[in-house]
Amino acid sequence: MIRIEHLTKEYPNVTPLSDVSVEIHDGDVISIIGPSGTGKSTLLRCINLLEKPTSGRIWIDNDEITDRKCDINKVRQRMGMVFQSFNLFGHLTVIENIMLSPIDLKGMSRQDAYDKGMSLLRLVGLAEKALNYPDELSGGQKQRVAIARTLAMDPDIILFDEPTSALDPTMVGEVQAVIRDLAKTGKTMMIVTHEMNFAKSISSRVFFMNDGGICEDGTPEQIFEHPNNEKTRRFVRRLRVLELNIDSRDNDFLGMSTQIETYCRKNQITPKLSNHIQLTFEEISQILVSKLTDPCVYAACEYSEETESAEWTIRYAGPSLDVTKMDTGIPYTLLKGMTTDMEYSWISDTDLPNQLHLKVR
């Protein structure tokens, strides 16, 4: 079991991990997902002390590895790590790369290390490459050798740091297939990955990391189908979000128009949909500014890369004002023509109780 309490890692200009506490149980297969730069790889590197935590404590079973008296090299023999850059020794053959650690660290005989290495190469489908050098292999083959080298130490825990990110897309599947087979062996595994389908299919647990911590921890079904956290929902559904606020009748609407144009261009949204996103916001803004005495409006556009569709969520203060029932006037007519659905709801006990969802046509 891995137990982490109040783990923080700080650098001079950034804090990738802030007060992280979590338990990983024996046999857990955990995928760690989240935007780039949110501490995913740093978490793995702290677990085997490749990065020294700024504060906090980490236990591997009964060994507190953050204790200065801990023999971390002995603990690391029970924990393997697979990097995105393979890290094979170029001057050694494939089989020599795999034999090195069992001989040097475990005192295994050369014959036993060779037999075990060949068995592992057969496991990852590369027995015929035993006498090749790393530069004679494809990226996918190098990563499979790196996995075999990690397994040669019989680790109880395997940490994968984006194991397919450096690979050509055609090679990703072969490495994922090996990791899938390993997931069935009962070893504890933690995998930093950007491959959502892979994470969904292989994991017993999923961590969504953002803002220096684990924002959500749950089963693949919970994280991918019924996320509790809004940031999780946006991430797993590949939503690109633009947020705007209107707090007076004299808002810089021209500036907001430029923001929308930049957002659409950055996300490569089609010209037709971009135009409708822009005009929908303009029309709903015109309606609300004309109806509200003191406008206080929050607007969020969510564009789905997966479905290439967009939706506005508009929340605003004031008494109940159902825009969907205002079936007269040019702004409303234009609004209705650019949306496939308009839904209004009232949410009490909030600062912005009026809520409007607009699916852009």
C-alpha positions as CSV (number, residue, x, y, z in Angstrom):
1,M,0.0,0.0,0.0
2,I,1.1,3.6,-0.7
3,R,0.0,6.3,1.8
4,I,0.6,9.9,1.0
5,E,-0.1,12.7,3.6
6,H,-0.1,16.4,2.9
7,L,2.4,16.1,0.0
8,T,3.7,19.4,-1.4
9,K,6.3,20.1,-4.1
10,E,7.4,23.6,-4.8
11,Y,9.7,25.1,-7.3
12,P,10.8,28.8,-7.4
13,N,8.0,29.8,-9.8
14,V,5.4,27.1,-9.6
15,T,3.8,24.6,-7.1
16,P,2.8,21.5,-9.0
17,L,1.6,19.6,-5.9
18,S,-0.1,21.3,-3.0
19,D,-1.3,19.3,0.1
20,V,-2.0,16.0,-1.6
21,S,-3.3,13.2,0.6
22,V,-4.4,9.8,-0.8
23,E,-4.1,6.0,-0.3
24,I,-3.3,3.5,-3.1
25,H,-4.2,-0.1,-2.2
26,D,-2.4,-3.2,-3.2
27,G,-3.6,-4.3,-6.7
28,D,-5.0,-0.9,-7.7
29,V,-4.6,0.1,-11.3
30,I,-4.8,3.9,-11.3
31,S,-4.8,6.1,-14.3
32,I,-3.8,9.7,-13.6
33,I,-5.4,12.2,-16.0
34,G,-5.6,16.0,-16.2
35,P,-4.3,19.0,-18.2
36,S,-0.6,19.4,-18.8
37,G,1.4,21.0,-15.9
38,T,-0.9,19.9,-13.1
39,G,1.5,17.7,-11.2
40,K,0.8,14.2,-12.6
41,S,4.4,13.3,-13.4
42,T,5.7,15.1,-10.3
43,L,3.4,12.9,-8.1
44,L,5.0,9.7,-9.6
45,R,8.5,11.1,-9.2
46,C,7.9,12.0,-5.6
47,I,6.5,8.5,-4.8
48,N,10.0,7.0,-5.6
49,L,11.9,10.1,-4.5
50,L,13.2,11.0,-7.9
51,E,11.8,14.4,-6.8
52,K,12.3,15.3,-3.1
53,P,9.0,16.6,-1.7
54,T,9.1,20.1,-0.2
55,S,6.9,18.8,2.7
56,G,4.6,15.9,3.5
57,R,5.1,12.2,4.1
58,I,5.0,9.1,1.9
59,W,4.8,5.4,3.1
60,I,5.4,2.3,0.9
61,D,3.8,-0.4,3.1
62,N,5.5,0.2,6.5
63,D,8.5,2.2,5.2
64,E,8.3,6.0,5.4
65,I,10.4,6.9,2.4
66,T,10.4,10.6,3.3
67,D,12.2,9.7,6.6
68,R,15.9,10.5,6.2
69,K,16.8,7.1,7.8
70,C,14.9,5.1,5.1
71,D,17.0,3.1,2.7
72,I,15.3,4.4,-0.4
73,N,17.4,2.2,-2.7
74,K,16.1,-0.9,-1.0
75,V,12.5,0.3,-1.3
76,R,13.0,1.1,-5.0
77,Q,13.8,-2.6,-5.6
78,R,10.1,-3.2,-5.0
79,M,9.1,-0.3,-7.3
80,G,9.7,0.1,-11.0
81,M,9.2,3.1,-13.2
82,V,8.7,3.3,-17.0
83,F,9.6,6.7,-18.5
84,Q,8.3,8.2,-21.7
85,S,11.8,8.5,-23.0
86,F,12.7,4.7,-22.6
87,N,16.1,5.4,-20.9
88,L,17.8,2.3,-22.3
89,F,21.6,2.0,-22.4
90,G,22.6,2.4,-26.0
91,H,25.9,0.5,-25.6
92,L,24.2,-2.6,-24.3
93,T,22.1,-5.1,-26.2
94,V,18.4,-5.6,-25.4
95,I,19.0,-8.6,-23.2
96,E,22.0,-6.9,-21.5
97,N,19.7,-3.9,-20.6
98,I,17.3,-6.3,-18.9
99,M,19.9,-8.4,-17.1
100,L,21.8,-5.4,-15.7
101,S,19.7,-4.5,-12.6
102,P,19.0,-8.1,-11.4
103,I,22.7,-8.9,-11.5
104,D,23.9,-5.6,-9.9
105,L,21.2,-5.1,-7.4
106,K,19.9,-8.5,-6.6
107,G,23.1,-10.6,-7.1
108,M,21.4,-12.8,-9.6
109,S,23.6,-15.1,-11.6
110,R,24.2,-14.2,-15.3
111,Q,22.5,-17.4,-16.4
112,D,19.4,-16.8,-14.2
113,A,19.2,-13.2,-15.3
114,Y,19.5,-14.3,-18.9
115,D,16.7,-16.9,-18.6
116,K,14.5,-14.4,-16.8
117,G,15.2,-11.7,-19.4
118,M,14.4,-14.0,-22.3
119,S,11.1,-15.0,-20.6
120,L,10.2,-11.3,-20.2
121,L,11.1,-10.6,-23.8
122,R,8.8,-13.4,-24.9
123,L,6.1,-11.8,-22.6
124,V,6.4,-8.5,-24.5
125,G,6.8,-10.1,-27.9
126,L,10.4,-9.2,-28.5
127,A,12.5,-12.4,-27.9
128,E,13.9,-12.2,-31.5
129,K,15.4,-8.7,-30.6
130,A,17.5,-9.9,-27.7
131,L,20.8,-9.3,-29.3
132,N,19.8,-6.1,-31.0
133,Y,20.9,-2.7,-29.7
134,P,18.3,0.0,-28.8
135,D,19.0,2.2,-31.8
136,E,17.9,-0.8,-34.0
137,L,14.4,-0.8,-32.5
138,S,11.3,1.3,-33.2
139,G,9.9,3.5,-30.5
140,G,7.2,1.0,-29.5
141,Q,9.8,-1.8,-29.3
142,K,12.0,0.3,-27.1
143,Q,9.2,1.0,-24.7
144,R,8.3,-2.7,-24.5
145,V,12.0,-3.4,-23.7
146,A,11.8,-0.7,-21.0
147,I,8.8,-2.5,-19.5
148,A,10.5,-5.8,-19.6
149,R,13.6,-4.3,-17.9
150,T,11.3,-2.9,-15.1
151,L,9.6,-6.3,-14.7
152,A,13.0,-8.0,-14.3
153,M,13.2,-6.7,-10.7
154,D,9.9,-8.3,-9.8
155,P,8.4,-5.0,-8.5
156,D,5.3,-4.9,-6.5
157,I,4.5,-1.4,-7.8
158,I,5.0,-0.1,-11.3
159,L,4.8,3.6,-12.2
160,F,4.3,4.6,-15.8
161,D,5.0,8.2,-16.7
162,E,3.2,8.8,-20.0
163,P,4.5,5.6,-21.5
164,T,3.1,6.2,-25.0
165,S,3.4,10.0,-25.4
166,A,6.8,9.8,-27.3
167,L,5.5,7.2,-29.7
168,D,4.2,7.4,-33.2
169,P,0.4,6.8,-33.1
170,T,0.9,3.5,-35.0
171,M,3.0,2.2,-32.1
172,V,0.8,3.2,-29.2
173,G,-1.4,0.1,-29.4
174,E,1.4,-2.4,-29.0
175,V,2.6,-0.8,-25.8
176,Q,-0.9,-0.4,-24.4
177,A,-1.5,-4.1,-25.1
178,V,1.5,-5.1,-22.9
179,I,0.3,-2.7,-20.1
180,R,-3.2,-4.2,-20.3
181,D,-1.8,-7.7,-19.8
182,L,0.2,-6.5,-16.8
183,A,-2.9,-5.0,-15.2
184,K,-4.4,-8.5,-14.9
185,T,-1.4,-9.7,-12.8
186,G,-2.5,-8.0,-9.6
187,K,0.5,-5.6,-9.4
188,T,-0.1,-2.1,-8.2
189,M,0.1,0.2,-11.1
190,M,-0.1,4.0,-11.5
191,I,-0.2,5.3,-15.1
192,V,0.0,9.0,-16.2
193,T,-1.7,9.1,-19.5
194,H,-3.5,11.4,-22.0
195,E,-5.2,8.4,-23.7
196,M,-8.8,8.6,-22.2
197,N,-10.1,5.4,-23.8
198,F,-7.1,3.5,-22.5
199,A,-7.5,4.9,-19.0
200,K,-11.2,4.0,-19.0
201,S,-10.6,0.4,-20.1
202,I,-7.6,-0.5,-17.9
203,S,-8.2,1.2,-14.6
204,S,-9.8,0.2,-11.3
205,R,-9.5,3.9,-10.2
206,V,-8.9,7.2,-12.0
207,F,-7.4,10.3,-10.5
208,F,-8.2,13.6,-12.1
209,M,-5.5,16.1,-11.2
210,N,-5.8,19.9,-11.5
211,D,-4.6,23.0,-9.6
212,G,-1.9,21.0,-7.7
213,G,-4.1,18.3,-6.3
214,I,-6.4,15.3,-6.9
215,C,-9.7,17.0,-7.7
216,E,-11.6,13.8,-8.2
217,D,-10.9,10.1,-7.3
218,G,-13.3,7.4,-8.5
219,T,-14.0,4.5,-10.7
220,P,-13.7,4.9,-14.5
221,E,-17.5,4.9,-14.8
222,Q,-17.8,7.7,-12.2
223,I,-15.0,9.8,-13.6
224,F,-15.9,9.4,-17.3
225,E,-19.7,9.1,-17.2
226,H,-20.8,10.9,-14.0
227,P,-18.1,13.3,-12.8
228,N,-18.9,15.3,-9.7
229,N,-16.3,18.0,-10.4
230,E,-17.0,20.6,-13.1
231,K,-13.4,20.7,-14.2
232,T,-13.4,16.9,-14.5
233,R,-16.5,17.0,-16.7
234,R,-15.0,19.6,-19.0
235,F,-11.7,17.7,-19.3
236,V,-13.0,14.2,-20.0
237,R,-15.5,15.4,-22.5
238,R,-12.8,17.5,-24.2
239,L,-14.7,20.7,-23.8
240,R,-13.0,24.0,-24.6
241,V,-14.5,26.8,-22.4
242,L,-14.8,30.6,-22.8
243,E,-16.1,32.5,-19.8
244,L,-17.4,36.1,-20.0
245,N,-19.0,38.4,-17.5
246,I,-21.4,41.4,-18.0
247,D,-21.6,43.6,-14.9
248,S,-23.0,46.8,-16.4
249,R,-24.8,48.3,-19.4
250,D,-21.5,49.9,-20.5
251,N,-19.5,46.6,-20.8
252,D,-16.9,46.4,-23.5
253,F,-19.0,44.3,-25.8
254,L,-16.6,44.9,-28.7
255,G,-13.8,43.5,-26.6
256,M,-15.9,40.5,-25.8
257,S,-16.6,40.0,-29.5
258,T,-12.9,39.9,-30.1
259,Q,-12.5,37.3,-27.3
260,I,-15.1,35.1,-28.9
261,E,-13.4,35.4,-32.3
262,T,-10.0,34.4,-30.8
263,Y,-11.6,31.5,-28.9
264,C,-13.2,30.1,-32.1
265,R,-10.0,30.5,-34.1
266,K,-7.8,28.9,-31.4
267,N,-10.1,25.9,-31.3
268,Q,-10.5,25.6,-35.1
269,I,-14.2,25.9,-34.9
270,T,-15.9,26.0,-38.4
271,P,-16.8,29.5,-39.7
272,K,-20.6,28.7,-39.6
273,L,-20.6,27.6,-36.0
274,S,-18.2,30.4,-35.0
275,N,-20.6,32.9,-36.5
276,H,-23.6,31.4,-34.6
277,I,-21.6,31.4,-31.3
278,Q,-20.8,35.0,-31.8
279,L,-24.3,36.1,-32.8
280,T,-26.0,34.0,-30.1
281,F,-24.0,35.8,-27.5
282,E,-24.8,39.2,-29.0
283,E,-28.5,38.6,-29.1
284,I,-28.8,37.1,-25.6
285,S,-26.7,40.0,-24.3
286,Q,-29.0,42.5,-26.0
287,I,-32.1,40.9,-24.5
288,L,-30.7,40.7,-21.0
289,V,-29.2,44.2,-20.9
290,S,-32.5,45.6,-22.1
291,K,-34.5,43.7,-19.5
292,L,-32.3,43.8,-16.4
293,T,-32.0,47.1,-14.4
294,D,-28.5,46.2,-13.1
295,P,-27.1,43.5,-15.3
296,C,-25.0,40.8,-13.6
297,V,-24.5,38.0,-16.1
298,Y,-22.1,35.1,-16.3
299,A,-21.8,33.4,-19.7
300,A,-19.8,30.2,-20.6
301,C,-19.4,28.8,-24.0
302,E,-18.5,25.1,-24.1
303,Y,-17.2,23.7,-27.4
304,S,-16.9,19.9,-27.7
305,E,-14.0,18.8,-29.9
306,E,-15.5,15.3,-29.9
307,T,-18.9,16.3,-31.3
308,E,-17.9,19.6,-32.8
309,S,-20.9,21.3,-31.1
310,A,-21.2,24.3,-28.9
311,E,-23.5,25.3,-26.0
312,W,-23.9,28.5,-24.1
313,T,-24.7,28.5,-20.3
314,I,-26.0,31.9,-19.2
315,R,-26.6,32.7,-15.6
316,Y,-27.9,36.0,-14.4
317,A,-29.2,37.8,-11.3
318,G,-32.5,39.4,-10.7
319,P,-36.1,38.2,-10.5
320,S,-37.2,35.2,-12.6
321,L,-36.8,36.1,-16.3
322,D,-37.5,33.3,-18.7
323,V,-36.1,34.4,-22.0
324,T,-37.5,31.3,-23.8
325,K,-41.0,32.7,-23.3
326,M,-40.3,36.0,-24.9
327,D,-41.5,34.9,-28.3
328,T,-41.5,38.4,-29.9
329,G,-38.9,40.8,-31.1
330,I,-36.0,40.6,-33.6
331,P,-33.4,39.5,-31.0
332,Y,-35.5,36.6,-29.9
333,T,-36.3,35.6,-33.5
334,L,-32.6,35.6,-34.4
335,L,-31.7,33.7,-31.2
336,K,-34.2,31.0,-31.9
337,G,-32.9,30.6,-35.5
338,M,-29.4,30.0,-34.3
339,T,-30.1,27.4,-31.6
340,T,-31.5,23.9,-31.6
341,D,-32.7,24.1,-28.0
342,M,-33.2,26.7,-25.4
343,E,-33.9,25.7,-21.8
344,Y,-34.5,27.9,-18.8
345,S,-34.4,27.0,-15.1
346,W,-34.5,28.8,-11.8
347,I,-32.0,27.8,-9.1
348,S,-32.8,29.4,-5.8
349,D,-30.3,30.3,-3.1
350,T,-27.6,31.4,-5.5
351,D,-26.4,34.8,-6.6
352,L,-27.3,34.0,-10.2
353,P,-30.6,32.1,-10.0
354,N,-31.7,32.5,-13.6
355,Q,-30.0,29.8,-15.8
356,L,-30.3,29.5,-19.5
357,H,-28.8,26.7,-21.8
358,L,-28.6,27.4,-25.5
359,K,-27.4,24.7,-27.9
360,V,-25.9,26.5,-30.9
361,R,-27.1,25.4,-34.3
